Every structure is written in structure tokens, then in C-alpha cells.
Amino acid sequence: METLERSNPWWFDPDWSERDIHLRRWASERVRWIPQWIEHLSLAPPALNFVYGPRQTGKTTGVKFLIKHLLESVPPESVVYVDLDSVVSLREFREVMHWVLARAEARGVKRLYIFLDEVTSLRGWWRVVKFYIDSGALERSVVTATGSSAVELLKTPEKFPGRRGSGRDVVVLPLGFPQFATVLYGEARDPAVVEALFEEYLKRGGFPKSINGHPDAAASLIDAVVSETYRHGRSPQLLKEVVGAIMEKVPSPLSYHAVAQEVGISHNTVREYVEFLRDLYLVGVAYLLEGDKPNLRREKKIFFRDPLIYRALAWWTGRSTDESTLLEHVAQEHLYRTCGSVYYYRNRTEIDIVAGSHRLEIKTSRARRSYPRGVQIVTKRDLPIYLLQLKSC
């Protein structure tokens, strides 16, 4: 288990964090922050936590910060980090788990914290964890599983009914504008400062690499998307064509039939690829609201969930970006995070965004026509203040 020992340097080296590659990279960045999501994981055994979200959001770095924090109060033998990218089979994973549990028992460890990173690199990994949960071997353990492939992790909790203990699900997303502003400036009050920060957010988005101005931020994101596409047996070229067709139509409502006709595939294939994009946290879908219920069969509004995602996919597909589209997508994403769902409305007039009690029309400048009572007109200048003040649905 030499590889495992190298992955857990705190067992032998009290100054391990000074040499850890993820923490060193974090420390070298101009803009850096300790991710708040690590505070939402359960550390009370038994627990099985799931951490998922798009790539490039700093999940592994967050895990290393949590390990560093844990080691302030627990012995080094109590913390185990396993990178499943380096595990080639379920048999090897079973051997790793057996060795970890035997080692902990031999050293009298009372509470074990196991971090399984990139679990979706190993198909069927959950079977091994489920076996050890059912055997009672993890009764005094906290297991945290992370993965870049949200497609598989999203469905994994269903395989552990009644076996999660106090475990929680945590989604790691790119920073929204309020978090972006805090990280770059702190408490921004001056309207001119807020406006400047919002311009930066529209250019960079909320991924750590793009926030720090890495020139390969967009290319790294596309590489990650292509990798996930291959991993799940789909065609990157077909995904590219579907994304390109969507780019041509947003922010207007679109049908899967219209995209299918443009690409030359079936509407069911378009639906599958849009769902794949949703599972990767790249896009969201806003359905038409009729009365108080969404109509899932009518045209949908597809929105890209971060400015970097929008710009990177536009670059990949050879499409241009549009500021008014980006503004609407930013508003949709922030309301989606706040309310859990977002819709649009169309009757004699159309309302861009409906979410909870919010009714918004997004404009680059002041609207020239009137809208129904209760609809808030939000211009580019208004939007950053609106987002900073958005607290509830």
C-alpha cells in the first residue's frame, strides 16, 4: 500500500500541508479563499457524505483544507485520503478498504474519517462502500465521497437507502456574484465599485482559475467536459453541435424539435444531451409556467450556469456571445440557487424570469414599454445590486 501511504503524508510528516500540491497551488494564487462548503459536511459518525459539482471548482482543495482542520483535533491515523483515480479495479478498492480498516483497528482508532476522491473514476465503487456499511465496519466512520462526474454521483444516494447516517449532500458550484464580490473586495458598498466588480464577474465567472486570470481556464473547462462526455459513452462532436444550436437560440424559448432539426438528430437525442449538460451543471432549464404549474412539454429556456461556462462553450462551438443573453442567464442562475426552480411566463406578454415571488424582466437599458403589475424591470446597472440583496425566494 505504498501509493496509499504517499497519499496520506500526515501519517508521517506533521508539516505535510506545506508540501501538499493542492494547498501550495492555492497559496500561490493572487485571489484565494477557504471554501465555505466544507462547513456543511457532517463529521458525526456514522455518516456518508456526497460532494459533487462541475470540475475546476476546487473540490479536492476543499477536502485538503478539511483534513488540515481535522488534524488539529484528531490523531493522524484517524484521517485517510484515497484517490480513486489511481485505483484500477473494484478488487483493488476492496483491498484498499480492508487495509485501511485493519490498520485503524490495529492502532486503536476510535473514529475514522475516510475521504474517497474522484469516486466516479471507478465504475461500481459504491458496491464496495455499501458492503462495508452493511457489515458494520463503518459504524464509527465518516465517509466523504467526491466526484467530478455529477452524472453518476447524483444517482448514487439512491443506492444507500437508510445507510447514510447523518451524511449530507453538498453541491460545489462556481462562485455566484455576491461571493465573487466578497472574495475580491470584501463588503462592497460604493455603487461604482459594485458596478466594476460586476463587469469583472461577467468576464471571469466564478471558477477559481478564471477568477485568478489563468489563460487556460476556458480550455481546461472544455477539456473536462470532453473527458466526461467520453467517459459516459457520448459523442463530443454531437454534444458540440447540440450546444452550438442552443447557443443560436438563447435566451428565447426553444423546443427540442427545433434543435433536432438543425443538428439532424431525433428530439429524444437532444433531450438526452440537454439532460447530460444539466447533470454536469453546465446548463439549467426554465419551463413555461401555466397557472401555478410548469408545462414540461412546451418550449424551454436553456441558461448557462456561469459566465465562464457561457463564454467557454461559445468559444468551443465558434459562436459569439451576447451581453443581454448573459445578463438573463446570470439572473436565472442566481434565482435558481435561491429558489430551487426558475420558470418563464408567456401570455399576451412574456416575463423573462419567474421564481417564487420574483417576476423579472432583464434589460440592458431601461424598458420602453409597460409590463404587468408586480413585474420588476432590472437593467444591467440594477442587476448587481439586485443580486447582492437577493436573500430569499
C-alpha positions as a Markdown table, in Angstrom:
| # | Residue | x | y | z |
|---|---|---|---|---|
| 1 | Met | 0.0 | 0.0 | 0.0 |
| 2 | Glu | 2.9 | 2.3 | -0.8 |
| 3 | Thr | 0.7 | 4.5 | -3.0 |
| 4 | Leu | -1.8 | 5.0 | -0.2 |
| 5 | Glu | 0.9 | 5.9 | 2.3 |
| 6 | Arg | 2.2 | 8.6 | -0.2 |
| 7 | Ser | -1.4 | 10.0 | -0.4 |
| 8 | Asn | -1.5 | 10.3 | 3.4 |
| 9 | Pro | 1.7 | 12.2 | 4.3 |
| 10 | Trp | 0.3 | 13.4 | 7.6 |
| 11 | Trp | 0.8 | 9.9 | 9.0 |
| 12 | Phe | 4.5 | 10.6 | 9.0 |
| 13 | Asp | 5.0 | 14.3 | 8.4 |
| 14 | Pro | 3.5 | 16.9 | 10.7 |
| 15 | Asp | 4.4 | 19.6 | 8.1 |
| 16 | Trp | 2.7 | 17.9 | 5.2 |
| 17 | Ser | 0.5 | 20.8 | 4.3 |
| 18 | Glu | 3.5 | 22.9 | 3.3 |
| 19 | Arg | 4.3 | 20.4 | 0.6 |
| 20 | Asp | 0.8 | 19.4 | -0.5 |
| 21 | Ile | 0.4 | 20.2 | -4.2 |
| 22 | His | -3.2 | 21.4 | -3.9 |
| 23 | Leu | -2.6 | 23.6 | -0.9 |
| 24 | Arg | 0.6 | 25.0 | -2.4 |
| 25 | Arg | -1.3 | 25.9 | -5.6 |
| 26 | Trp | -4.0 | 27.6 | -3.6 |
| 27 | Ala | -1.4 | 29.6 | -1.6 |
| 28 | Ser | 0.3 | 30.8 | -4.8 |
| 29 | Glu | -2.9 | 32.3 | -6.2 |
| 30 | Arg | -3.5 | 36.1 | -6.1 |
| 31 | Val | -7.2 | 35.6 | -5.1 |
| 32 | Arg | -7.9 | 32.8 | -2.7 |
| 33 | Trp | -10.5 | 31.8 | -0.2 |
| 34 | Ile | -11.3 | 28.8 | 2.0 |
| 35 | Pro | -14.4 | 27.2 | 0.6 |
| 36 | Gln | -17.4 | 27.5 | 2.9 |
| 37 | Trp | -19.0 | 24.3 | 1.7 |
| 38 | Ile | -16.6 | 22.2 | 3.9 |
| 39 | Glu | -18.5 | 23.5 | 6.9 |
| 40 | His | -21.7 | 21.8 | 5.7 |
| 41 | Leu | -20.4 | 18.3 | 5.7 |
| 42 | Ser | -21.4 | 16.0 | 8.6 |
| 43 | Leu | -18.5 | 14.8 | 10.8 |
| 44 | Ala | -20.6 | 12.8 | 13.3 |
| 45 | Pro | -20.4 | 9.1 | 12.6 |
| 46 | Pro | -21.9 | 7.1 | 11.1 |
| 47 | Ala | -22.1 | 9.4 | 8.1 |
| 48 | Leu | -21.8 | 9.1 | 4.3 |
| 49 | Asn | -21.4 | 12.5 | 2.6 |
| 50 | Phe | -21.5 | 13.2 | -1.1 |
| 51 | Val | -19.7 | 16.2 | -2.6 |
| 52 | Tyr | -20.4 | 16.8 | -6.3 |
| 53 | Gly | -20.4 | 19.6 | -8.9 |
| 54 | Pro | -18.6 | 20.6 | -12.0 |
| 55 | Arg | -14.9 | 20.2 | -12.5 |
| 56 | Gln | -12.5 | 23.1 | -11.8 |
| 57 | Thr | -14.4 | 24.2 | -8.7 |
| 58 | Gly | -11.8 | 23.2 | -6.1 |
| 59 | Lys | -13.4 | 20.1 | -4.5 |
| 60 | Thr | -10.1 | 18.4 | -3.8 |
| 61 | Thr | -8.5 | 21.5 | -2.4 |
| 62 | Gly | -11.5 | 21.9 | -0.1 |
| 63 | Val | -11.1 | 18.3 | 1.1 |
| 64 | Lys | -7.4 | 19.0 | 1.9 |
| 65 | Phe | -8.5 | 22.1 | 3.9 |
| 66 | Leu | -10.9 | 19.9 | 5.8 |
| 67 | Ile | -8.2 | 17.3 | 6.5 |
| 68 | Lys | -5.9 | 20.1 | 7.8 |
| 69 | His | -8.7 | 21.3 | 10.1 |
| 70 | Leu | -9.5 | 17.8 | 11.4 |
| 71 | Leu | -5.8 | 17.1 | 12.2 |
| 72 | Glu | -5.9 | 19.9 | 14.7 |
| 73 | Ser | -8.1 | 17.8 | 17.0 |
| 74 | Val | -7.8 | 14.1 | 15.9 |
| 75 | Pro | -4.7 | 11.8 | 15.6 |
| 76 | Pro | -3.2 | 11.5 | 12.1 |
| 77 | Glu | -4.2 | 7.8 | 11.9 |
| 78 | Ser | -7.8 | 8.8 | 12.1 |
| 79 | Val | -7.8 | 10.5 | 8.6 |
| 80 | Val | -7.5 | 8.6 | 5.4 |
| 81 | Tyr | -7.5 | 10.0 | 1.8 |
| 82 | Val | -8.0 | 7.7 | -1.1 |
| 83 | Asp | -7.7 | 9.0 | -4.7 |
| 84 | Leu | -9.8 | 6.5 | -6.8 |
| 85 | Asp | -8.2 | 7.9 | -10.0 |
| 86 | Ser | -5.3 | 5.6 | -9.0 |
| 87 | Val | -7.4 | 2.5 | -8.2 |
| 88 | Val | -7.9 | 0.3 | -11.3 |
| 89 | Ser | -10.5 | -2.2 | -10.2 |
| 90 | Leu | -13.2 | -3.0 | -7.6 |
| 91 | Arg | -11.0 | -5.8 | -6.3 |
| 92 | Glu | -8.1 | -3.3 | -5.7 |
| 93 | Phe | -10.6 | -0.9 | -4.0 |
| 94 | Arg | -11.8 | -3.7 | -1.7 |
| 95 | Glu | -8.2 | -4.5 | -0.8 |
| 96 | Val | -7.6 | -0.8 | 0.0 |
| 97 | Met | -10.7 | -0.6 | 2.2 |
| 98 | His | -9.7 | -3.8 | 4.0 |
| 99 | Trp | -6.2 | -2.5 | 4.6 |
| 100 | Val | -7.5 | 0.9 | 5.8 |
| 101 | Leu | -9.9 | -0.6 | 8.3 |
| 102 | Ala | -7.4 | -3.2 | 9.6 |
| 103 | Arg | -4.8 | -0.5 | 10.1 |
| 104 | Ala | -7.2 | 1.7 | 12.0 |
| 105 | Glu | -8.2 | -1.2 | 14.3 |
| 106 | Ala | -4.6 | -2.2 | 14.9 |
| 107 | Arg | -3.9 | 1.4 | 16.0 |
| 108 | Gly | -6.9 | 1.7 | 18.2 |
| 109 | Val | -8.6 | 4.4 | 16.2 |
| 110 | Lys | -12.0 | 5.2 | 17.7 |
| 111 | Arg | -13.3 | 7.4 | 14.9 |
| 112 | Leu | -12.2 | 7.2 | 11.3 |
| 113 | Tyr | -12.6 | 9.9 | 8.6 |
| 114 | Ile | -12.3 | 8.4 | 5.1 |
| 115 | Phe | -12.1 | 10.7 | 2.1 |
| 116 | Leu | -12.8 | 9.0 | -1.3 |
| 117 | Asp | -11.8 | 11.4 | -4.0 |
| 118 | Glu | -12.9 | 11.1 | -7.7 |
| 119 | Val | -15.1 | 8.0 | -6.9 |
| 120 | Thr | -16.8 | 8.1 | -10.3 |
| 121 | Ser | -13.5 | 7.2 | -11.9 |
| 122 | Leu | -14.2 | 3.7 | -10.8 |
| 123 | Arg | -17.5 | 2.2 | -12.0 |
| 124 | Gly | -19.4 | 0.4 | -9.3 |
| 125 | Trp | -17.3 | 1.9 | -6.4 |
| 126 | Trp | -20.5 | 2.2 | -4.3 |
| 127 | Arg | -20.8 | -1.6 | -4.1 |
| 128 | Val | -17.7 | -1.8 | -2.0 |
| 129 | Val | -18.7 | 1.0 | 0.3 |
| 130 | Lys | -22.2 | -0.5 | 0.7 |
| 131 | Phe | -20.7 | -3.9 | 1.6 |
| 132 | Tyr | -18.6 | -2.3 | 4.4 |
| 133 | Ile | -21.6 | -0.3 | 5.7 |
| 134 | Asp | -23.8 | -3.4 | 5.8 |
| 135 | Ser | -21.1 | -5.3 | 7.6 |
| 136 | Gly | -20.9 | -2.7 | 10.4 |
| 137 | Ala | -17.3 | -1.9 | 9.7 |
| 138 | Leu | -18.0 | 1.8 | 9.1 |
| 139 | Glu | -20.3 | 2.3 | 12.1 |
| 140 | Arg | -17.8 | 4.6 | 13.7 |
| 141 | Ser | -16.6 | 6.2 | 10.5 |
| 142 | Val | -17.4 | 9.3 | 8.4 |
| 143 | Val | -17.0 | 8.6 | 4.7 |
| 144 | Thr | -17.0 | 11.6 | 2.3 |
| 145 | Ala | -17.2 | 10.7 | -1.4 |
| 146 | Thr | -16.4 | 13.4 | -4.0 |
| 147 | Gly | -16.5 | 13.2 | -7.8 |
| 148 | Ser | -16.3 | 15.4 | -10.8 |
| 149 | Ser | -18.8 | 13.3 | -12.7 |
| 150 | Ala | -22.1 | 14.6 | -11.2 |
| 151 | Val | -23.9 | 12.4 | -13.7 |
| 152 | Glu | -23.2 | 9.3 | -11.6 |
| 153 | Leu | -22.9 | 10.8 | -8.2 |
| 154 | Leu | -26.4 | 12.4 | -8.4 |
| 155 | Lys | -27.9 | 8.9 | -8.7 |
| 156 | Thr | -25.6 | 7.2 | -6.1 |
| 157 | Pro | -27.5 | 8.3 | -2.9 |
| 158 | Glu | -30.4 | 6.1 | -4.1 |
| 159 | Lys | -28.2 | 3.1 | -3.7 |
| 160 | Phe | -27.8 | 3.7 | 0.1 |
| 161 | Pro | -31.4 | 3.9 | 1.5 |
| 162 | Gly | -31.2 | 4.1 | 5.3 |
| 163 | Arg | -27.4 | 3.8 | 5.2 |
| 164 | Arg | -26.3 | 7.4 | 5.1 |
| 165 | Gly | -26.4 | 8.1 | 8.9 |
| 166 | Ser | -26.0 | 11.8 | 9.4 |
| 167 | Gly | -24.4 | 12.2 | 6.0 |
| 168 | Arg | -25.2 | 15.2 | 3.8 |
| 169 | Asp | -25.2 | 16.1 | 0.1 |
| 170 | Val | -23.1 | 19.2 | -0.8 |
| 171 | Val | -23.0 | 20.7 | -4.3 |
| 172 | Val | -19.9 | 22.7 | -5.1 |
| 173 | Leu | -20.6 | 25.4 | -7.7 |
| 174 | Pro | -18.7 | 28.3 | -9.1 |
| 175 | Leu | -19.0 | 31.4 | -7.0 |
| 176 | Gly | -22.1 | 33.5 | -7.5 |
| 177 | Phe | -21.7 | 37.2 | -7.8 |
| 178 | Pro | -22.2 | 38.0 | -4.1 |
| 179 | Gln | -19.5 | 35.5 | -3.2 |
| 180 | Phe | -17.3 | 36.8 | -6.0 |
| 181 | Ala | -17.6 | 40.4 | -4.8 |
| 182 | Thr | -16.8 | 39.4 | -1.2 |
| 183 | Val | -13.7 | 37.4 | -2.3 |
| 184 | Leu | -12.3 | 40.2 | -4.5 |
| 185 | Tyr | -13.3 | 43.2 | -2.4 |
| 186 | Gly | -15.0 | 42.3 | 0.9 |
| 187 | Glu | -18.1 | 44.4 | 1.8 |
| 188 | Ala | -18.7 | 46.4 | -1.4 |
| 189 | Arg | -21.0 | 49.3 | -0.8 |
| 190 | Asp | -20.0 | 52.0 | -3.2 |
| 191 | Pro | -22.1 | 51.7 | -6.4 |
| 192 | Ala | -19.1 | 52.4 | -8.7 |
| 193 | Val | -17.2 | 49.6 | -7.0 |
| 194 | Val | -20.2 | 47.2 | -7.3 |
| 195 | Glu | -20.6 | 48.1 | -10.9 |
| 196 | Ala | -16.9 | 47.4 | -11.6 |
| 197 | Leu | -17.0 | 44.1 | -9.8 |
| 198 | Phe | -20.0 | 43.0 | -11.8 |
| 199 | Glu | -18.2 | 43.8 | -15.0 |
| 200 | Glu | -15.3 | 41.6 | -13.8 |
| 201 | Tyr | -17.8 | 38.8 | -12.9 |
| 202 | Leu | -19.4 | 38.9 | -16.3 |
| 203 | Lys | -15.9 | 38.4 | -17.9 |
| 204 | Arg | -14.4 | 35.9 | -15.5 |
| 205 | Gly | -17.3 | 33.9 | -13.9 |
| 206 | Gly | -16.9 | 32.1 | -10.6 |
| 207 | Phe | -14.4 | 29.4 | -11.2 |
| 208 | Pro | -11.1 | 29.7 | -9.2 |
| 209 | Lys | -8.9 | 29.5 | -12.4 |
| 210 | Ser | -10.9 | 32.2 | -14.2 |
| 211 | Ile | -11.1 | 34.4 | -11.1 |
| 212 | Asn | -7.3 | 34.3 | -11.0 |
| 213 | Gly | -6.9 | 35.1 | -14.7 |
| 214 | His | -5.4 | 31.8 | -15.8 |
| 215 | Pro | -5.2 | 31.9 | -19.6 |
| 216 | Asp | -6.2 | 28.2 | -19.9 |
| 217 | Ala | -9.4 | 28.5 | -17.7 |
| 218 | Ala | -11.8 | 28.1 | -20.7 |
| 219 | Ala | -9.7 | 25.4 | -22.3 |
| 220 | Ser | -9.5 | 23.4 | -19.1 |
| 221 | Leu | -13.2 | 23.6 | -18.7 |
| 222 | Ile | -13.8 | 22.3 | -22.2 |
| 223 | Asp | -11.2 | 19.5 | -21.7 |
| 224 | Ala | -13.2 | 18.5 | -18.6 |
| 225 | Val | -16.5 | 18.5 | -20.5 |
| 226 | Val | -15.0 | 16.4 | -23.3 |
| 227 | Ser | -13.5 | 14.0 | -20.8 |
| 228 | Glu | -16.9 | 13.5 | -19.1 |
| 229 | Thr | -18.6 | 13.1 | -22.5 |
| 230 | Tyr | -16.2 | 10.2 | -23.5 |
| 231 | Arg | -16.5 | 8.7 | -20.0 |
| 232 | His | -20.3 | 8.4 | -20.3 |
| 233 | Gly | -20.2 | 6.9 | -23.8 |
| 234 | Arg | -21.4 | 10.0 | -25.6 |
| 235 | Ser | -20.1 | 11.9 | -28.7 |
| 236 | Pro | -18.2 | 15.1 | -28.0 |
| 237 | Gln | -18.9 | 16.2 | -31.6 |
| 238 | Leu | -22.6 | 15.6 | -31.2 |
| 239 | Leu | -22.5 | 17.5 | -27.9 |
| 240 | Lys | -20.7 | 20.3 | -29.6 |
| 241 | Glu | -23.4 | 20.5 | -32.3 |
| 242 | Val | -26.2 | 20.5 | -29.8 |
| 243 | Val | -24.6 | 23.2 | -27.7 |
| 244 | Gly | -24.0 | 25.3 | -30.8 |
| 245 | Ala | -27.6 | 25.0 | -31.9 |
| 246 | Ile | -28.7 | 26.0 | -28.4 |
| 247 | Met | -26.3 | 29.0 | -28.5 |
| 248 | Glu | -28.0 | 30.2 | -31.6 |
| 249 | Lys | -31.4 | 30.3 | -29.9 |
| 250 | Val | -30.9 | 31.5 | -26.3 |
| 251 | Pro | -32.3 | 33.4 | -24.5 |
| 252 | Ser | -35.5 | 32.7 | -26.4 |
| 253 | Pro | -37.6 | 29.7 | -25.5 |
| 254 | Leu | -36.7 | 26.7 | -27.7 |
| 255 | Ser | -38.0 | 23.2 | -28.5 |
| 256 | Tyr | -36.0 | 20.1 | -28.7 |
| 257 | His | -37.6 | 19.5 | -32.1 |
| 258 | Ala | -36.1 | 22.8 | -33.4 |
| 259 | Val | -32.6 | 21.8 | -32.1 |
| 260 | Ala | -33.0 | 18.3 | -33.5 |
| 261 | Gln | -33.9 | 19.6 | -37.0 |
| 262 | Glu | -30.9 | 21.9 | -37.0 |
| 263 | Val | -28.5 | 19.2 | -35.9 |
| 264 | Gly | -30.1 | 16.4 | -37.9 |
| 265 | Ile | -30.9 | 14.0 | -35.0 |
| 266 | Ser | -34.0 | 13.0 | -33.1 |
| 267 | His | -35.6 | 15.2 | -30.4 |
| 268 | Asn | -35.1 | 12.4 | -27.9 |
| 269 | Thr | -31.4 | 12.5 | -28.5 |
| 270 | Val | -31.4 | 16.3 | -28.0 |
| 271 | Arg | -33.3 | 15.7 | -24.7 |
| 272 | Glu | -30.7 | 13.2 | -23.6 |
| 273 | Tyr | -27.8 | 15.6 | -24.3 |
| 274 | Val | -29.6 | 18.5 | -22.6 |
| 275 | Glu | -30.1 | 16.3 | -19.5 |
| 276 | Phe | -26.4 | 15.3 | -19.7 |
| 277 | Leu | -25.5 | 19.0 | -19.7 |
| 278 | Arg | -27.8 | 19.6 | -16.7 |
| 279 | Asp | -26.2 | 16.7 | -14.9 |
| 280 | Leu | -22.8 | 18.3 | -15.5 |
| 281 | Tyr | -24.1 | 21.6 | -14.0 |
| 282 | Leu | -23.4 | 23.4 | -17.3 |
| 283 | Val | -27.0 | 24.4 | -18.1 |
| 284 | Gly | -30.3 | 24.9 | -16.3 |
| 285 | Val | -33.8 | 24.7 | -17.8 |
| 286 | Ala | -36.6 | 27.1 | -17.2 |
| 287 | Tyr | -40.0 | 25.7 | -18.1 |
| 288 | Leu | -43.1 | 27.7 | -19.1 |
| 289 | Leu | -45.3 | 28.4 | -16.1 |
| 290 | Glu | -49.0 | 28.0 | -16.8 |
| 291 | Gly | -51.1 | 29.0 | -13.8 |
| 292 | Asp | -49.1 | 27.6 | -10.9 |
| 293 | Lys | -47.7 | 24.6 | -12.8 |
| 294 | Pro | -44.8 | 24.2 | -15.2 |
| 295 | Asn | -45.6 | 22.8 | -18.7 |
| 296 | Leu | -42.8 | 20.4 | -19.3 |
| 297 | Arg | -43.8 | 19.8 | -23.0 |
| 298 | Arg | -43.7 | 23.3 | -24.3 |
| 299 | Glu | -40.6 | 25.4 | -25.3 |
| 300 | Lys | -37.9 | 25.7 | -22.6 |
| 301 | Lys | -35.5 | 28.4 | -21.8 |
| 302 | Ile | -31.9 | 27.0 | -21.5 |
| 303 | Phe | -29.5 | 29.0 | -19.5 |
| 304 | Phe | -25.8 | 28.6 | -19.0 |
| 305 | Arg | -24.9 | 28.5 | -15.3 |
| 306 | Asp | -21.8 | 30.7 | -15.1 |
| 307 | Pro | -20.3 | 33.4 | -17.3 |
| 308 | Leu | -17.2 | 31.2 | -17.9 |
| 309 | Ile | -19.4 | 28.3 | -19.0 |
| 310 | Tyr | -21.2 | 30.5 | -21.5 |
| 311 | Arg | -18.0 | 32.0 | -22.9 |
| 312 | Ala | -16.1 | 28.8 | -23.0 |
| 313 | Leu | -18.8 | 26.9 | -24.8 |
| 314 | Ala | -19.3 | 29.8 | -27.2 |
| 315 | Trp | -15.6 | 29.6 | -28.0 |
| 316 | Trp | -15.7 | 25.9 | -28.4 |
| 317 | Thr | -18.6 | 25.9 | -30.8 |
| 318 | Gly | -17.5 | 29.0 | -32.7 |
| 319 | Arg | -20.5 | 31.1 | -31.6 |
| 320 | Ser | -20.5 | 34.7 | -30.4 |
| 321 | Thr | -21.6 | 35.8 | -27.0 |
| 322 | Asp | -24.4 | 38.3 | -26.3 |
| 323 | Glu | -24.5 | 40.6 | -23.3 |
| 324 | Ser | -28.2 | 40.6 | -22.9 |
| 325 | Thr | -28.3 | 36.8 | -23.0 |
| 326 | Leu | -25.5 | 36.7 | -20.4 |
| 327 | Leu | -27.4 | 39.1 | -18.1 |
| 328 | Glu | -30.5 | 37.0 | -18.2 |
| 329 | His | -28.6 | 33.8 | -17.6 |
| 330 | Val | -26.8 | 35.3 | -14.6 |
| 331 | Ala | -30.2 | 36.4 | -13.1 |
| 332 | Gln | -31.8 | 33.0 | -13.8 |
| 333 | Glu | -28.9 | 31.1 | -12.2 |
| 334 | His | -28.9 | 33.2 | -9.0 |
| 335 | Leu | -32.7 | 32.9 | -8.6 |
| 336 | Tyr | -32.4 | 29.2 | -9.3 |
| 337 | Arg | -29.9 | 28.8 | -6.5 |
| 338 | Thr | -32.1 | 30.8 | -4.2 |
| 339 | Cys | -35.5 | 29.3 | -5.0 |
| 340 | Gly | -34.6 | 25.9 | -6.3 |
| 341 | Ser | -36.5 | 26.3 | -9.5 |
| 342 | Val | -37.0 | 29.0 | -12.2 |
| 343 | Tyr | -39.6 | 29.5 | -14.9 |
| 344 | Tyr | -40.8 | 32.0 | -17.5 |
| 345 | Tyr | -44.3 | 33.2 | -18.4 |
| 346 | Arg | -45.9 | 33.9 | -21.7 |
| 347 | Asn | -49.4 | 35.2 | -22.4 |
| 348 | Arg | -50.1 | 38.4 | -24.1 |
| 349 | Thr | -46.7 | 39.4 | -22.8 |
| 350 | Glu | -43.6 | 37.5 | -21.8 |
| 351 | Ile | -41.9 | 37.6 | -18.4 |
| 352 | Asp | -38.3 | 36.5 | -18.6 |
| 353 | Ile | -37.9 | 35.0 | -15.2 |
| 354 | Val | -40.5 | 33.7 | -12.6 |
| 355 | Ala | -39.1 | 32.3 | -9.4 |
| 356 | Gly | -41.1 | 32.2 | -6.1 |
| 357 | Ser | -42.3 | 35.8 | -5.6 |
| 358 | His | -39.9 | 37.2 | -8.1 |
| 359 | Arg | -41.1 | 38.4 | -11.6 |
| 360 | Leu | -38.2 | 39.9 | -13.6 |
| 361 | Glu | -37.7 | 41.4 | -17.0 |
| 362 | Ile | -33.9 | 41.7 | -17.7 |
| 363 | Lys | -32.9 | 44.6 | -20.0 |
| 364 | Thr | -29.6 | 46.1 | -21.0 |
| 365 | Ser | -31.2 | 49.5 | -20.6 |
| 366 | Arg | -34.5 | 51.0 | -19.3 |
| 367 | Ala | -37.6 | 49.3 | -20.9 |
| 368 | Arg | -39.6 | 51.3 | -23.4 |
| 369 | Arg | -42.9 | 49.6 | -22.7 |
| 370 | Ser | -45.0 | 48.8 | -19.7 |
| 371 | Tyr | -45.3 | 45.4 | -18.0 |
| 372 | Pro | -48.0 | 43.9 | -15.8 |
| 373 | Arg | -48.1 | 45.0 | -12.2 |
| 374 | Gly | -45.6 | 43.1 | -10.0 |
| 375 | Val | -43.0 | 42.7 | -12.8 |
| 376 | Gln | -39.7 | 44.2 | -11.9 |
| 377 | Ile | -37.6 | 45.7 | -14.7 |
| 378 | Val | -33.9 | 45.0 | -13.9 |
| 379 | Thr | -31.3 | 46.7 | -16.1 |
| 380 | Lys | -27.6 | 45.8 | -16.3 |
| 381 | Arg | -27.0 | 48.7 | -13.9 |
| 382 | Asp | -29.6 | 47.4 | -11.5 |
| 383 | Leu | -28.7 | 43.8 | -11.6 |
| 384 | Pro | -25.6 | 43.6 | -9.4 |
| 385 | Ile | -27.4 | 45.4 | -6.5 |
| 386 | Tyr | -30.4 | 43.1 | -7.0 |
| 387 | Leu | -28.1 | 40.1 | -6.8 |
| 388 | Leu | -26.3 | 41.4 | -3.7 |
| 389 | Gln | -29.7 | 41.9 | -2.0 |
| 390 | Leu | -31.2 | 38.6 | -3.1 |
| 391 | Lys | -31.6 | 36.6 | 0.2 |
| 392 | Ser | -34.8 | 34.7 | -0.1 |
| 393 | Cys | -37.4 | 33.4 | -2.6 |
